[in-house]
């Protein structure tokens, strides 16, 4: 048995075709061009790559984009004042603060300065709260991408056992809520979980976002399970995930690669959220 590889690049391309049409329709029908502003504080090389990728995707889809590149020493007040200006700018429908921020900054305070109606990353407490309550507007991008990849397998999640390895606010917690909303029985694992192998092996759906290279091997995986690898770890040989790809592909039913799995979906979902924000602005829709 060898797993079916879920091609995140191909799925993202399919989504982009529809998003480009959505951008054209919104401009034609309402005179609104979706606009995204990205704020990058500091010069983290990986973050710079992510920001460049987002700009290129905006250009590809016909969207408006701005980049605000700030020195690492920029005071928090200056950053929040910039966010306030962007909150009031009708050309900007989505605001993304690229994470991680420099350690000296209060990440929560910066994120909370973003108007929830422009929070296309889905991290504002208002949007996280709506997700918990089951009425989300902007779903965090990586979890949204994960759910789309699972949906493409055609597997009905109702009644399935889903295990999420990792409890971050960015991936672990929100994807657990999304799985729960699809009637899966959800378990969250973390660094203090006893018998990680045994818990993971019960899962029909296994989402791994732990930040540890090759943490999950053959013994962790139930035969035929869907395995979604969110990890991105840099090694001398290149990028590897949190899942040992070569081992797990011989056991799993479906498996995402690294790179080329979840990563392309994250940017596609960011664009989708930005277009949704622009549509809500154009049609004066409110939560």
C-alpha positions in Angstrom: 0.0 0.0 0.0 1.2 3.5 -0.8 -0.6 6.7 0.1 -2.3 8.9 -2.4 -0.3 12.2 -2.3 -2.5 15.3 -1.8 -1.1 17.9 -4.2 -1.6 21.2 -2.4 -0.1 23.1 -5.4 -2.7 21.7 -7.8 -5.6 22.3 -5.4 -4.3 25.9 -4.8 -4.2 26.5 -8.6 -7.8 25.4 -8.9 -8.8 27.8 -6.2 -6.9 30.6 -7.7 -8.8 30.3 -11.0 -12.1 30.9 -9.1 -10.5 33.7 -7.0 -9.4 35.5 -10.2 -12.9 35.4 -11.5 -14.2 36.7 -8.2 -11.9 39.6 -8.3 -13.0 40.5 -11.9 -16.7 40.2 -10.9 -16.3 42.4 -7.9 -14.5 45.1 -9.9 -17.0 44.9 -12.7 -20.2 44.8 -10.5 -19.2 47.1 -7.6 -16.1 48.9 -8.7 -14.1 47.4 -5.8 -10.7 45.9 -6.2 -9.7 43.8 -3.2 -6.7 45.3 -1.4 -4.3 43.6 1.0 -1.7 45.4 3.2 1.1 43.3 4.7 3.2 44.6 7.6 6.6 43.1 8.1 8.6 44.2 11.2 12.3 43.2 11.0 14.3 41.4 8.4 13.6 37.7 9.1 14.5 36.0 5.8 11.7 33.4 5.9 9.1 36.2 6.5 10.5 38.2 3.6 10.0 35.2 1.3 6.4 34.8 2.6 5.7 38.5 2.0 7.1 38.4 -1.5 4.9 35.3 -2.3 1.8 37.1 -1.1 2.6 40.2 -3.2 3.1 38.0 -6.3 -0.2 36.2 -5.7 -2.0 39.6 -5.4 -0.6 40.6 -8.7 -1.5 37.3 -10.3 -5.2 37.6 -9.2 -5.5 41.3 -10.1 -5.7 42.5 -6.5 -4.2 45.7 -5.0 -1.4 45.2 -2.5 0.8 47.3 -0.2 3.9 46.3 1.8 4.9 48.1 4.9 8.5 47.1 5.8 9.5 48.4 9.2 12.8 48.1 11.1 12.9 45.6 13.9 13.3 48.5 16.4 10.1 50.2 15.4 8.1 51.1 18.6 4.8 49.3 19.1 2.9 52.7 19.0 4.2 53.4 15.6 3.1 50.0 14.4 -0.4 50.3 15.9 -0.7 53.9 14.4 0.0 52.4 11.0 -2.6 49.7 11.6 -5.1 52.4 12.5 -4.4 54.3 9.2 -4.9 51.1 7.3 -8.1 50.3 9.2 -9.5 53.6 7.9 -8.3 53.2 4.3 -11.1 52.1 2.0 -8.6 50.7 -0.6 -7.4 48.2 2.0 -9.8 45.3 2.8 -7.4 43.0 4.5 -4.5 43.6 6.9 -1.9 41.0 7.7 0.8 41.4 10.3 3.5 38.9 9.3 4.5 36.7 12.3 6.7 36.2 14.2 7.2 39.7 15.4 10.4 40.6 17.2 10.4 39.2 20.8 10.3 42.7 22.4 6.8 43.4 20.9 3.5 42.4 22.4 2.2 40.2 19.6 -1.3 40.1 21.0 -1.6 43.9 21.4 -0.5 44.4 17.8 -2.9 41.8 16.4 -5.8 43.2 18.4 -5.2 46.7 16.8 -6.4 45.3 13.5 -10.1 46.0 12.7 -11.8 42.5 12.9 -13.5 43.3 9.5 -10.0 43.5 8.0 -8.5 40.6 9.9 -7.9 38.3 7.0 -5.5 36.1 9.1 -8.4 35.3 11.4 -6.4 35.9 14.6 -8.3 38.7 16.2 -10.2 37.6 19.4 -13.5 38.6 17.7 -12.8 36.3 14.8 -11.4 33.5 17.0 -14.5 33.8 19.2 -16.8 33.5 16.2 -15.0 30.4 15.2 -15.5 28.9 18.7 -19.2 29.8 18.6 -19.6 28.1 15.2 -20.3 31.2 13.1 -16.9 32.2 11.6 -16.3 35.0 9.2 -12.5 34.8 8.6 -11.0 31.4 9.3 -7.3 31.3 10.0 -5.6 30.6 6.6 -3.6 27.4 7.3 -6.5 25.6 9.1 -8.8 26.6 6.3 -6.4 25.2 3.8 -6.1 22.0 5.8 -9.8 21.5 5.7 -10.0 22.1 2.0 -7.3 19.4 1.4 -9.2 17.0 3.6 -12.4 17.8 1.7 -10.7 17.0 -1.6 -10.2 13.4 -0.4 -14.0 12.9 -0.4 -14.0 11.5 3.1 -17.0 12.3 5.3 -15.6 13.5 8.6 -18.8 12.8 10.6 -18.0 10.3 13.3 -14.4 10.0 12.3 -11.6 10.2 14.9 -9.4 13.2 14.3 -6.1 13.8 16.1 -4.3 17.1 16.0 -0.6 17.1 17.2 0.1 20.7 18.3 -2.0 23.2 20.2 -1.0 26.6 18.8 -3.4 29.4 18.3 -2.4 29.6 14.6 -3.0 26.0 13.6 -3.7 23.4 16.3 -6.6 25.0 18.2 -8.5 26.5 15.1 -8.2 23.3 13.0 -9.5 21.3 16.0 -12.6 23.5 16.0 -13.1 23.2 12.3 -12.9 19.4 12.5 -15.3 19.4 15.4 -17.7 21.5 13.3 -17.7 18.7 10.7 -18.7 16.3 13.5 -15.4 14.6 13.9 -14.4 13.3 17.4 -11.3 15.4 18.1 -8.2 14.8 20.3 -5.5 17.4 20.7 -2.0 16.2 21.5 0.9 18.2 22.8 4.3 17.9 24.6 2.8 16.4 27.7 0.6 13.8 26.0 1.2 10.3 27.3 1.6 7.5 24.7 1.6 9.8 21.6 2.1 6.8 19.4 -1.0 5.0 20.7 -3.2 8.2 20.6 -2.2 9.0 17.0 -2.7 5.5 15.8 -6.4 5.7 16.7 -6.9 8.6 14.3 -8.7 8.4 10.9 -7.5 11.9 10.3 -4.1 13.0 11.7 -3.0 16.6 11.5 0.5 17.3 12.6 1.7 20.8 13.5 4.3 20.3 16.2 7.4 22.0 14.7 9.6 18.9 15.1 11.1 17.3 12.1 10.0 13.7 11.4 8.2 13.5 14.7 5.6 11.2 13.3 6.6 7.8 11.9 5.1 4.6 10.6 4.1 3.4 14.1 2.0 6.6 14.8 -0.3 6.1 11.8 -3.4 4.0 11.5 -3.4 2.1 8.1 -5.4 4.1 5.6 -5.5 7.3 7.6 -5.5 10.8 6.1 -2.2 12.5 7.3 -1.8 16.2 6.9 1.7 17.5 7.6 1.9 21.2 8.5 5.5 21.2 9.6 8.2 23.1 7.8 11.7 22.3 9.1 14.9 23.4 7.4 17.7 20.8 7.2 20.9 20.7 5.2 19.1 18.4 2.7 16.2 20.9 2.3 12.7 21.3 3.8 11.2 18.4 5.7 7.9 18.1 7.6 6.9 16.9 11.0 6.0 13.6 9.4 8.6 11.1 8.1 7.3 11.1 4.6 9.1 7.9 3.3 7.9 5.9 6.3 4.3 7.1 6.5 3.5 7.0 2.8 3.7 3.2 3.1 0.9 3.2 5.7 -1.3 6.2 5.2 -4.2 6.4 2.8 -3.6 10.0 2.0 -0.6 12.2 2.8 0.5 15.7 2.1 4.1 16.4 1.0 6.5 19.0 2.3 6.9 21.3 0.5 3.9 21.4 -1.8 1.2 20.4 0.5 -0.3 22.7 3.1 2.0 25.7 2.2 0.4 26.7 -1.1 -3.0 26.4 0.5 -2.2 29.0 3.2 -1.7 31.8 0.6 -4.7 30.7 -1.4 -6.9 31.0 1.7 -5.4 34.4 2.6 -6.4 35.6 -0.9 -9.9 34.1 -0.4 -10.3 35.8 2.9 -9.2 39.2 1.4 -11.7 38.9 -1.4 -14.4 38.0 1.2 -13.5 41.1 3.1 -13.7 43.2 0.0 -17.1 41.7 -0.9 -18.4 42.4 2.6 -17.2 46.0 2.2 -18.7 46.4 -1.2 -22.1 45.1 -0.2 -22.0 46.7 3.3 -22.3 43.3 5.0 -21.7 43.1 8.8 -21.4 40.1 11.2 
